[in-house]
Amino acid sequence: MEATVVDLRYHMNDVLKALERNESVSVLYRGKVKGVIRPAVRVSGPKVRDHAFFGSRSSRESVEKSMEHLRGGRYHDL
């Protein structure tokens, strides 16, 4: 998509919709390209199944043992 400086001011909603469609927007000033606005890279968060506590209910270990295993050595010195 190409947008002039005036379009950025008065039609920003259309520019945002183009970015939502993963289109790059070329910014024109007096008919010449001055810059390009690119959509942000979307990074997905960590998966729930990768968390250490996922599936811990099926374990035969006690809650205290599970927490000790998760915490590691940082509470042993207290």
Secondary structure, DSSP 8 states (H G I E B T S, - for coil): -EEEHHHHHH-HHHHHHHHHTT--EEEEETTEEEEEE----------GGGSTTTTGGGS-S-HHHHHHHHHTTTTTT-
